[in-house]
């Protein structure tokens, strides 16, 4: 079982990447599309903040907090491995 732990840098980076994807895809996707359409197609400067979905951003933040917990678990694992 040596070396098989969920608290590795690879897993932590993957969870952080997932949290970023969730924030962008579920929270900011419509907002970014609205900005691109306004600037590129309609040549307008109007930005509608109604297109930001706070629940998607909140879900992404919760996933990022899980990554922070995994990072703390990795440091605890390294401490216990150095003691043993």
LINTAHU-V315969 format. One record per backbone hydrogen bond with DSSP energy under -1.0 kcal/mol. NH is the residue of the N-H (numbers start at 1). CO is the residue of the C=O. Records with the same first field share a line. If there is no record, write none. Layout:
NH: CO / CO
This chain:
4: 1
8: 6
12: 8
13: 9
14: 10
15: 11
16: 12
17: 13
18: 14
19: 15
20: 16
21: 17
22: 18
23: 19
24: 20
25: 21
26: 22
27: 23
28: 23
32: 28
33: 29
34: 30
35: 31
36: 32
37: 33
38: 34
39: 35
40: 36
41: 37
42: 37
44: 38
51: 48
52: 49
53: 27
57: 53
58: 54
59: 55
60: 56
61: 57
62: 58
63: 59
64: 60
65: 61
66: 62
67: 63
68: 64
69: 65
70: 66
71: 67
72: 68
73: 69
74: 70
75: 71
76: 72
77: 73
78: 74
79: 75
80: 76
81: 77
82: 78
83: 79
84: 80
